[in-house]
């Protein structure tokens, strides 16, 4: 009996030491739970830090645009009087002997890269982590800006400016959805307003920065921008990536791979079923299938987007608005200098733009949140603010007194910049979460390709013909009135806030838990519709 009991104890001990190659249902359930239910590690980011970092990056983007438009960096062409006395040119225009049309083309060159790359980055966000895409874009931006400083001809700096647009495209398409995900529900428009106030602030600081640095050498302005942006490009690669609402994280694929390893029998069966297929052929077929699926998905999303009347009307108004703002930002200092003989046009326009831009953009966000952030209310605010702003700016250019001009123009800019938060709120909330990057990309492409890309060279051509900056400014400002009329039409469109709608990809509950924003959404899902008249 004692020997029998000893043998049984030895068998029991041996069974405990043997590896378990065939897990039971209970064991597999434990593996599955440990893989899918484990909470994600907390990110270093908080919503406030995310907003601050994105605002600084956005500010640098627009500092670059303001700097190249400043009299210090942009400069002036060589001027010869009737008696044959010539004054040498300054800045980029003087070094490369550019006329006004070429100068206007240079200001819009970066838009070419922006227009081409924005939809590409928006589509890649479905298969590549959007946070990493921002890091790639900022790296391209930094290298391209360095190239601008080393340019030796018009075509070289024009090509570098195109790559600046490629780098900016990733950030422009993806930053706003990140902010919208993580902003407090009651302050979404305010947070968007804070982000978009970097547009006028960046332009204004760029005017001042370019005017100051340009006195030494215009190339230093670009190199300084690259130094400031480099740490943020590195941050996009080294920080733990965040996820966007409506997108399954890349880590979910790894989880499924781990589960397959936990079930060797199922893996063996799969290998036996596929043993007659060539591995390379399967890989090529899979890659081709993925590419086809991406194209199909892109065109399907484009069809949904362009069939949305709210989105189309919003973007049409934004195009007319941006046509004027783009030309203002580039030709403003030069027009002010010629109309009112401003000695420090860069500083004056920069100061007005930064103060009125910041106050106006923040005020627009606060007002929309105060009256209730709905798409209908956003259209009301857009049409009213744009119409009043256009009236003040038009009246300002009719005045001969510089001080009267500055007073009315400041009020006009205050009202015009109040549109930044509401117009982007509509772009983000009139579509499902999974289409938001594409919505922002197409909006950006449209307002540039039909707005400020043609406006700068066209205003240059107009000025070459009429040779009167006051008439040119009045004709340009009048285009704000059609923008207000288009947004007024949006008030009467039936609109639903789709921010809380589920993703078409049917992201699983487990995957969706991994895409939770930094700030938990404590509110229940709601939709708000603009009542039909």
Buried (B, 14 or more C-beta within 10 A) or exposed (E): EEEEEEEEEEEEEEEEEEEEEEBEEEEBEEBBEEBBEEEEEEBEBEBEEBBEBBBBBBBBBBBBBBBBBBBBBBBBBEEEEEEEEEEEBBBBBBBBEBEBBBBBBBBBBBBBBBBBBBBBBBBBBBEBBBBBBBBBBBBBBBBBBBBBBEBEEBEBBBBBBBBBBBBBBBBBBBBBBBBBBBBBEEBBBBBBBBBBBBBBBBBBBBBBBBBBBBEEEBBBBBBBBBEBBBEBBBBBBEBEBBBBBBBBBBEBEEBEEBBEEBBEEEEEEEEEEEEEEEEEEEEEEEEEEEEEEBEEBBEEBBEBBEEBBBBBBBBBBBBBBBBBBBBBBBBBBBBBBBBBEBEBBBBBBBBBBBBBBBBBBBBBBBBBBEEEBBBBBBBBBBBBBBBBBBBBBBBBBEBEEBEEBBBBBBBBBBBBBBBBBBBBBBBBBBBBBBBBBBBBBBBBBBBBBBBBBBBBBBBBEBBEEEEEBBEBBBEBBEBBBBBBBBBBBBBBBEBBBBBBBEBBEEBEEBBBBBBBBBBEBEEEEEEBEBEEE
